[in-house]
Amino acid sequence: MARPTMAQDIERRVKELILDRALGPGDPLPTEPELMELFAAGRVSVREALKALQAVNVVEIRRGFGTFVGSLSLSPFAEGLAFRAVVRHGRGEPGLLELMKVREALETGLVGAVSAGIPAEDLAVLRSLVATMEAEAARDGRVARSTDRAFHLALYASLDNHLLSEVLDAFWAAMDRVRTSTDDGHQDPVTTCRQHHEIVVAVAAGDGALAATAMRAHFDGIRSRLERSPDTGGGGYGVTVTERLPDACLPSAR
């Protein structure tokens, strides 16, 4: 195993400094000269380390103001997921299918906890989003990706887990990024509405097992399409269909 470079060692030590001083996003870090003295390192190595940490949102360099703890967001994680999936897609490998399976395992495993005690206001948001899906399907022949995404993020709001929200959103961002580089698949909007409606019904009833089953069924169609065509970037929602939709996509979820 290759020994870490001086810059890599400084990256590690800057992270340790943030932890040791209990710093958070936006807090100032020692100046560049101070870091050089603290780590007994040259300017080039310190700058190289800070640029690498800035690339992953650990630090933020503000020209003329100094260096601060970064946002610590997961956007580089999402970019990495997306890039990996796009590269594998280009090689005829099922990169998007793998992304979908990880997200499915996460959501199916968590929806039971949501069912144990979702607040009434969260249920109202979910029902409103299903109603929006129905309106979009009837009007446009498609369910907007933004509405679908909002539903899945709102579903877990009651768990009050900021990291979970970021991880789920990272998966959505990654899958969206893949779809911009590939050809989208076909999801019947009537089916999309019905599946989200069934998830809400199960969660509202406090039936964790039923909610997990409904969530799994929601992913079944996506999975089957991707497994049949691993070399395509399909599996998305919000795809126009040619058949005429009924006036109402589903009975209202309310």
C-alpha positions as CSV (number, residue, x, y, z in Angstrom):
1,M,0.0,0.0,0.0
2,A,1.4,3.4,-1.0
3,R,2.2,5.8,1.8
4,P,0.0,8.9,1.9
5,T,1.4,12.1,0.5
6,M,2.0,15.1,2.7
7,A,-1.2,16.7,1.3
8,Q,-3.2,13.6,2.2
9,D,-1.8,13.6,5.7
10,I,-2.8,17.2,6.1
11,E,-6.3,16.4,4.9
12,R,-6.6,13.8,7.7
13,R,-5.2,16.3,10.2
14,V,-7.6,19.1,9.2
15,K,-10.5,16.7,9.7
16,E,-9.1,15.7,13.1
17,L,-8.8,19.4,14.0
18,I,-12.5,20.0,13.1
19,L,-13.5,17.1,15.3
20,D,-11.2,18.0,18.2
21,R,-12.4,21.6,18.2
22,A,-16.1,20.6,17.7
23,L,-16.4,22.9,14.7
24,G,-19.4,23.0,12.5
25,P,-20.4,24.3,9.0
26,G,-19.4,28.0,8.6
27,D,-16.9,28.0,11.6
28,P,-13.5,29.5,10.7
29,L,-10.5,27.4,10.4
30,P,-6.9,28.4,11.1
31,T,-5.4,30.6,8.3
32,E,-3.1,29.1,5.7
33,P,0.1,30.3,7.5
34,E,-1.2,28.9,10.8
35,L,-1.9,25.6,9.2
36,M,1.6,25.6,7.7
37,E,3.1,26.2,11.2
38,L,0.7,23.8,13.0
39,F,1.5,20.9,10.6
40,A,5.1,21.8,9.8
41,A,4.2,21.7,6.2
42,G,4.8,23.8,3.1
43,R,2.4,26.2,1.4
44,V,1.9,23.9,-1.6
45,S,1.0,20.8,0.4
46,V,-1.5,22.8,2.6
47,R,-3.2,24.4,-0.4
48,E,-3.4,21.0,-2.2
49,A,-5.0,19.5,0.9
50,L,-7.5,22.4,1.3
51,K,-8.5,22.2,-2.3
52,A,-9.1,18.4,-2.0
53,L,-11.2,19.0,1.1
54,Q,-13.1,21.8,-0.6
55,A,-14.0,19.4,-3.4
56,V,-15.9,17.2,-0.9
57,N,-17.5,20.1,1.0
58,V,-15.4,19.5,4.1
59,V,-13.9,23.0,3.9
60,E,-14.9,26.2,2.1
61,I,-12.3,28.6,0.8
62,R,-13.5,32.2,0.7
63,R,-11.1,34.4,-1.2
64,G,-10.1,37.4,0.9
65,F,-11.8,36.0,4.0
66,G,-10.2,32.7,4.9
67,T,-11.0,29.1,5.2
68,F,-14.1,27.8,6.9
69,V,-15.7,24.4,7.7
70,G,-17.8,23.5,4.6
71,S,-21.4,22.5,4.3
72,L,-20.6,18.8,4.7
73,S,-23.3,18.1,2.2
74,L,-23.6,14.8,0.3
75,S,-23.5,16.3,-3.1
76,P,-20.1,14.8,-3.9
77,F,-21.5,11.4,-2.8
78,A,-24.4,11.8,-5.2
79,E,-22.0,12.9,-8.0
80,G,-19.9,9.8,-7.4
81,L,-22.9,7.5,-7.5
82,A,-24.1,9.1,-10.7
83,F,-20.7,8.9,-12.4
84,R,-20.2,5.3,-11.4
85,A,-23.7,4.4,-12.8
86,V,-23.1,6.3,-16.1
87,V,-19.8,4.7,-16.6
88,R,-21.2,1.2,-16.0
89,H,-24.2,2.0,-18.3
90,G,-21.7,2.9,-21.0
91,R,-20.2,-0.5,-20.6
92,G,-23.5,-2.2,-20.9
93,E,-23.6,-3.0,-17.2
94,P,-26.7,-2.5,-14.9
95,G,-25.5,0.6,-13.0
96,L,-28.9,2.1,-12.6
97,L,-30.4,-1.2,-11.5
98,E,-27.9,-1.4,-8.7
99,L,-28.7,2.2,-7.6
100,M,-32.4,1.3,-7.5
101,K,-31.9,-1.8,-5.5
102,V,-29.9,0.0,-2.8
103,R,-32.6,2.7,-2.6
104,E,-35.3,0.0,-2.5
105,A,-33.7,-1.8,0.4
106,L,-33.3,1.5,2.3
107,E,-36.9,2.6,1.8
108,T,-38.5,-0.8,2.3
109,G,-36.6,-1.2,5.6
110,L,-37.6,2.3,6.9
111,V,-41.3,2.6,5.9
112,G,-42.3,0.3,8.8
113,A,-40.8,2.8,11.3
114,V,-42.8,5.6,9.7
115,S,-46.0,3.5,10.0
116,A,-45.5,3.2,13.8
117,G,-46.6,6.8,14.4
118,I,-46.8,9.2,11.5
119,P,-48.2,12.7,12.4
120,A,-51.5,13.8,10.9
121,E,-49.8,16.7,9.2
122,D,-47.4,14.5,7.4
123,L,-50.2,12.2,6.3
124,A,-52.0,15.3,4.9
125,V,-48.9,16.2,2.9
126,L,-48.6,12.7,1.5
127,R,-52.3,12.7,0.5
128,S,-51.9,16.1,-1.1
129,L,-49.0,14.8,-3.1
130,V,-50.9,11.8,-4.3
131,A,-53.7,14.1,-5.4
132,T,-51.2,16.1,-7.3
133,M,-49.9,13.0,-9.0
134,E,-53.5,12.1,-10.0
135,A,-54.0,15.5,-11.5
136,E,-50.7,15.4,-13.4
137,A,-51.5,11.9,-14.7
138,A,-55.0,13.0,-15.9
139,R,-53.8,16.3,-17.3
140,D,-50.4,15.5,-18.7
141,G,-50.3,11.7,-19.1
142,R,-47.3,11.7,-16.7
143,V,-46.4,12.1,-13.1
144,A,-43.7,14.7,-12.6
145,R,-40.4,13.5,-11.2
146,S,-40.4,16.4,-8.8
147,T,-43.8,15.3,-7.3
148,D,-42.6,11.7,-6.9
149,R,-39.4,12.9,-5.3
150,A,-41.3,15.2,-2.9
151,F,-43.5,12.2,-1.9
152,H,-40.6,10.0,-0.9
153,L,-38.8,12.7,1.0
154,A,-42.0,13.7,2.9
155,L,-42.7,10.1,3.7
156,Y,-39.7,9.9,6.1
157,A,-40.0,13.4,7.6
158,S,-41.4,12.1,10.8
159,L,-38.3,10.1,11.5
160,D,-36.5,13.5,12.0
161,N,-33.2,12.1,10.6
162,H,-31.3,14.7,8.7
163,L,-28.7,12.3,7.4
164,L,-31.4,10.0,6.1
165,S,-33.0,12.8,4.2
166,E,-29.7,13.7,2.7
167,V,-28.9,10.1,1.7
168,L,-32.3,9.6,0.1
169,D,-32.0,12.9,-1.8
170,A,-28.6,11.9,-2.9
171,F,-30.0,8.7,-4.4
172,W,-32.6,10.7,-6.2
173,A,-30.1,13.2,-7.5
174,A,-27.8,10.4,-8.7
175,M,-30.6,8.6,-10.5
176,D,-31.8,11.8,-12.1
177,R,-28.2,12.5,-13.2
178,V,-28.0,9.0,-14.8
179,R,-31.3,9.6,-16.6
180,T,-30.0,12.8,-18.2
181,S,-27.3,10.7,-19.8
182,T,-29.5,7.7,-20.8
183,D,-32.9,7.0,-22.4
184,D,-35.7,7.0,-19.8
185,G,-38.0,4.0,-19.4
186,H,-41.8,3.7,-19.2
187,Q,-43.9,3.8,-16.1
188,D,-47.7,3.8,-16.5
189,P,-48.8,7.0,-14.5
190,V,-52.0,5.2,-13.4
191,T,-49.8,2.5,-11.8
192,T,-47.6,5.2,-10.2
193,C,-50.6,6.9,-8.6
194,R,-52.1,3.7,-7.4
195,Q,-48.9,2.5,-5.8
196,H,-48.3,5.7,-3.9
197,H,-51.9,5.7,-2.8
198,E,-51.5,2.2,-1.4
199,I,-48.4,3.2,0.5
200,V,-50.3,6.1,2.1
201,V,-53.2,3.8,3.0
202,A,-50.9,1.3,4.7
203,V,-48.9,4.0,6.6
204,A,-52.1,5.7,7.7
205,A,-53.4,2.3,9.0
206,G,-50.2,1.9,11.0
207,D,-49.5,-1.4,9.3
208,G,-45.8,-1.6,8.9
209,A,-45.8,-5.0,7.1
210,L,-48.4,-3.8,4.6
211,A,-46.5,-0.6,4.0
212,A,-43.3,-2.5,3.3
213,T,-45.2,-4.8,0.9
214,A,-46.6,-1.7,-0.8
215,M,-43.2,-0.1,-1.1
216,R,-41.7,-3.3,-2.5
217,A,-44.5,-3.5,-5.1
218,H,-43.8,0.1,-6.0
219,F,-40.2,-0.9,-7.0
220,D,-41.2,-4.2,-8.7
221,G,-42.1,-2.7,-12.0
222,I,-38.9,-0.6,-12.1
223,R,-36.8,-3.6,-11.2
224,S,-38.4,-5.9,-13.8
225,R,-37.9,-3.3,-16.6
226,L,-34.2,-2.8,-15.7
227,E,-33.6,-6.5,-15.3
228,R,-35.0,-7.1,-18.7
229,S,-32.9,-4.3,-20.3
230,P,-29.8,-3.8,-18.1
231,D,-28.2,-1.8,-20.9
232,T,-30.8,0.9,-20.9
233,G,-31.1,3.8,-18.4
234,G,-34.8,3.3,-17.9
235,G,-36.9,2.9,-14.9
236,G,-38.0,6.5,-14.4
237,Y,-41.3,8.2,-13.8
238,G,-42.7,11.2,-15.5
239,V,-42.8,9.6,-19.0
240,T,-45.5,10.5,-21.4
241,V,-47.8,7.6,-22.5
242,T,-49.9,7.5,-25.6
243,E,-53.1,5.8,-24.3
244,R,-55.9,8.0,-23.0
245,L,-56.1,8.2,-19.3
246,P,-59.4,8.1,-17.3
247,D,-60.6,11.4,-15.9
248,A,-59.5,10.4,-12.5
249,C,-56.4,8.4,-12.1
250,L,-57.5,6.8,-8.8
251,P,-60.0,7.3,-6.0
252,S,-58.7,10.1,-3.9
253,A,-56.2,9.2,-1.2
254,R,-57.9,11.5,1.1
